[in-house]
Amino acid sequence: MGLGQSSKTPVTDDTDEVNFDHFQILRAIGKGSFGKVCIVQKKDTKKMYAMKYMNKLKCVERNEVRNVLKELQIMQNLEHSFLVNFWYSFQDEEDMFMVVDLLLGGDLRYHLQQNVHFSESTVKLYICELALALGYLRSKHIIHRDIKPDNILLDEHGHVHLTDFNIAAIVKEDLKATSIAGTKPYMAPELFQSFEGSHPGYSFSVDWWSLGIAAYELLRGQRPYVMRSNTPSNEILQMFHKVHPTYPAAWSLEMKSLLRKLLCIDVQKRISCLAELQDLDYMSDVNWDAVLNKQLPPGFIPNRRRLNCDPTFELEEMILESKPLHKKKKRLARKTREQGSDGSPQNGQLQQRLDNVQRDFIVFNREKSRKVVVDSSELSTSEKNKAIEDGQNNNVEPAAYLSG
């Protein structure tokens, strides 16, 4: 059941900005609070991507525009083996679009819900891969602030990739963040102190706490602290001091020691950077170059014969969505014809905010920016090929995703 549209290759030249017409929509695979995700194929290169699209009106109404624009700003400057990398952004009058690496292995939340048992060696490799991503983000002065299984995607070979920079923070050297953001069960203790009014601030260490919570959950199938999104902050702070996480006897002493160091309430004693993790005896056998180059095979490989996501996403898009993506072209054409004839202009203030989104939106094309870099440098042929090729994540065949 594909969200198909014409796959006829458009006639374009190198000066054209990438837009919605340059992609064939294949199927819906996910949704967030104000955005949805589908698999697309770029018509000229035939490469596969994931395309996230966010309704402008909903973003304005929910005051989410600033986060979307900040995410675009952050992601255009990032590229790493263990991130979901950003390729294109564009807009039309209804939606904002972000095109990113296609990860077909599903997120870790999905696999937890499928009762997958993750071995200790698999989780250790995940920790190593994510630690390299966190080390890279630190070099870019970025705190992710929302590390959890839902935001960790697997590629088809089983390697992890961090996604969703919607609430990430950029911090300058030696400064601390103070605004409160995150998902409560994964938020570090120092974040909750700000709820109490003391505002001590926090830094990169909050991501390492979240990594510890996620790793514990993958190993045990449940989190070390039981809390919900509506649990009051003062109760959560008390919980950190009264409740001591239990570590099953079957886990190795080294893994238990690592998790205790990640889940250390005292920020000064918590593992909070890549070098501290690498210094552990438990990591002495790790070839970090091999990890970075994805040469160590993960213990869990997603099923390549299925789409590792909830199949109801596509049904909702086809049946329940009032403005389905595959009917966008006809809808916008009809709207243009009817413009001004229905006597119901947008509220003036709302229209102004929509106009501001149109003006401030960041258009991005990594393909073009790479080409500029290659064309302006004296590179060898092999270096040129490496500079302009897509990452491993996109080298997939489209046929399996054209139908249910």
N, C-alpha and C positions, 0 to 999 in steps of 0.2 A: 504494500500500500504506500506508494511513494507520493511525495508532495511535488509531483513532476511539473515542469514547464518546458518550453521549447529549449532544446539543446543546440539550436543553430548558433554557430560561432559568430559573434558580432564583428563587424568591420571596425577595427580601431587602429589608432596609431599610438606611438610611444608617448605622445603628449596628453592623451586622454587620461583623466582620473578614473580610477576603478570605481564602479558603481554597481548597484543591484543587478542590472542587466547582464553583467559580466559573469554571473554565477548561475548554475543550474541547481535548484533546490531539490534535494533528494528525500530527506525525511527529518521529522522533528525528533530530538533525542533528550531534551531536558527543559527545565524552566526554573526561574528564580522568582523573587518577590515582584520584580517589575520587568524581567527580561526572559526571553526564551532562546533556546539553542537548537540549531538544525545542522545536518550534514549538507555541505555544498560541494560542487565541483566547479573550479574555474574553467570557463569554456575554452580559453585559448591554450592554457598549459595542461589541462586535464588533471590538474592536481586537486587533491581532496583537502578540505578544511572543515572546521567547525565555525559556524557563524552565529554570533549572539546578537539579537536585535532587541532594542528597548524602545517602548512607546514613549514618545516625547511628552505627550499630555499627562500620562501616568507619572512619569519622572518629575514633571513640574509640580503636579498635585501633591506628590509625596515628598517634595523637597530633596530629591535624589540627584538632581542635575549636577550639583557640585562634585559628588562622589564619582559620577560617571566621567566627568571631564578630568578629574584628578587621576582616575584609573588610566585613561588614555594617555595623559601626560607621563605617568610613571612607566607604562608598558612600552611606549615607543623607544625608551632608552635602555630596555632590558633584552638580553638574549642569553640563554643558558641551557645546558643539557637537561636540567631537571626543573625547568619552568615550562608552562604552556605559553609558547612565544606568540607574539602579536604580529600580524602580517598587514592587515589593511583596516582602515576605518573610513566610513562615508556615511552620508545621511540623505534622507528625502524628507518630505514635509511631515510624514507620520512617525518615522523611526530613526534611531541611531543604530549603526551597524558596526560590530567589531568582528573581524575574521582572524582566527587563531589556529594554532596547530590542532589537528584532529587526533584525539587520543581515543582509541577504540576499545580499550580495556576496561572502561568504566571507572567510577570513583570507589574509594575504599569503603565508604558508607554502604554502597550497593552490595559489595561483597560481604561485608559484615552481616547485612540483612539476609544474605543468601546462606548464612551460617558457614562461611569459609573459615577454616582453621589456618591461621598464619603461624608457621613455625618460627622458632626463635632466630634461626639463621636468616630467614626471610625478613623478619622485622629489623634485625641488625643491619642488613643491607639497605632497607628503607631509611633507617636512621642515618646511615652514611650518605646516601644520595641526597636526602633532604638537608643534611648538615652542610653539604657542599653548596646547595642552593641558598641556605641561610648565610653562609660565608660570603657568597657573591652579593646577596642583597645588602649585607652590612657594608660592603665596599662601595655600594651605591647609596648608602645612608637611608636605607628603607627598612622599616619594621612592618611586617606583613599584617599582624594583629588578628588573623582569623585562620590559623592553622588547625585543621580538624580533618577527619577522614573524608568528609563531604568535598573538601577542596584539594584533595590529593587524587589525581587521576593516574591510571596505568596506561602505558602504551601497549601495543600488541605483544611485546616481548616481556612485559611485566615490570618495567622500570617505572618509578614514580615521577610525577610532574606536579609541581605546585601551581595552583590557579587562583583566580579571584582576588584581585588587588583593589577591590571596591572600597575597603576601609583602611588600606595601607597608609602609613604615615612616613613622611620624609623628615628626617632629623639631621641637623647640622652637627658638626664635631662637638663633642662634650656637652651638647644640650640634651634635654629630656622632653619627651612628649607628656602632655597632661590630659588631653581629651580622652574620654572613656569610649572604647570601642571594642567589639569582639563578641564571641558567643560564650555565655556565662560558664558552662561546664569546662571550657578550655582556657579561660582567662586566668592569668597569674594573680597571686594574692595582692601584689602591689597595686594592681589596677583597682581593686575593691577599696583600698585605703582612700582613693580619690573620691569615692562615693561618700565616704564619711567626712569629707571636708578638709582633710589634711593636705591634699594635693602635693605629695612628695615628688611626683613625676616618675617616669619609667623609661626604659630603653630597650635595647635588642634582646635582653634576657627574657622578656615576656614570650617571645616566639619559641625559646628553648623549653620553657615550661609547657607550652601548648604541644610541642613535639613529644615531650614526655607523657602527657595525658593520652595523646593519640597512639603512641607506641604501646602503652599499657593496655589501652582498649583493644588494639589489634591482637595482642597476645591473649587477653582474657575474655574478650567479648563484652566487657562492661568497663565503665570508667572507675577510677580509684575513689572518687568522691561522688556521692549521689546528690545532684542538684538539678533544678529545672530553670528555665528562663525566667520564671516568676518568683524564684526563691529570693527573699530580701538579702541585700548586700551584707547587712550586719550579721545575719545568720551564716552566710558563706564565710565571712572572716572568722567567726567563732569555729566553724567546721574545720578550717585549715589547722587550727591549733588543738582541737579536741579529737579529731578523727585521724587515725594513722593508717595509711593505705596498707593493705595486706598483700603479700607477695607469695604466690603458691610455691610449695616446696619443689615442684617439678622444674621450676625455672632455675637456670644456672646462677651461681653466686655472682658471676660477672654481670649478667643482665640486671639482676636485682640491684647491684651496686650502681650501675649506670642510671637506672630509672630513679633511684633515690637521689642521685646527684642532679638529675634534670628536674625532679619534683622537690627541690629544696626550697622551703619557704624563705630562708635567708638568701636574698639576691646575691650577696657577696660570696656565698659558698656554692651557688648554683653554677653548673656548666652553662656558660653563656656565649661561647664563641667556638669556632671550628678548631682552633689550636688546642683548646682545653680538652675537647673530645678526642682529638688525635693523640694526645699525650697519655690517655688511659691505657693500662696494660691490655684491657679487653680489645683495644683497637690496634695492638702491636702487629697483628698478622694481616692487617688490611693494606692492600696495594691501592693507594688513593688515586693514582693515575688510571689504573684499570677501572676503578669505580666511575671516575669522571667520563671515561670513554665507553661506558656501558659494556665492559668486557666480562663482568661477573654476572652469570645467569641467575636471575631471581628464582626462588624456590616455588613461587606461585605464578603460573602463566594463565592469563584469562582465556576463556574459550573463544577461539577465533571464528567459530561457526555461528556465533550468535552476537547480537548487539547487546552489550553489557549495560543495559539501562531499562527502566520501566517502560514497557510497550504502550502504556496508556497515554504517554505524551503525544504520540502521533494521532491517536484517536481523538484526544481533546482538541488538537489543532484542526483536524478535519471536520469534527462534528460540533464542538462547543465554542470554538473561537469565533467571535463576532467579526473579526477582521483577519481572516487567515492569510498567511504570507503568500500562498500560491495564487491568490486572487488579487494581489496588490496592484498589478499593472492596470487591470480593468477598473478597479475601484478608484485609483487616482485619476484615471482618464475621465471617468464619470463625474468625479468631484470637480474636475476642471471645467467640464461642460456646464455643471449646475452652479458654479461659483456665483454667489450673490443673488441667486433666484429663490433661496429658501427663506430669506428674511430673518435669519438667526445668526448674526455675526458673533464671533467669539467675544466673550467678556474682554473689555479693553485691557485690563491689567494682566489677565491670563495670556492674551495675545502678545503683549509686550514681553512677557517671560519666555514665550515660545520663540519670539523673534530673537531674543538674547541667546537662546540655545543654538539657533541657526547660525548666529554670528560667531559664537565662542567655540563651537564644535571644532575639534582637531581632526583634519583629514590627514591620513597617513598611508604610506605605501612603502613597505620594507623592500619589496622587489626593486622599485625604482631607486630607493636610497642606496641599496647595495650596488646597483648598476653604476650609479654616480661614483661610488667609491672605487669600483673596479676600473672604470674608464679613466679615472684621474690618477691611477697609480701604475707604476711600472712593475707589474706582477708577471711571474712566469705563467704559462698556460695552465699548469696544474693548480697554481694558487688561484687563478681566475675562476677555474671551474669550482674550486672549493668555496670561493667567496659568494658565488651566485646560486649554488644549488640549494634546494630545500633541505630541511632537516629530515632525519629518519622517519619522523612521525607521519609525514605526508606521503611516504612511498607505499601507498596501499591501493589495492584494486577496488574500483567503484562498484563492480557488478553485484556484490553481495548485499549492498545497502540500497539498491534501487527498489527492492520490494521487501515486504515484511519478513 
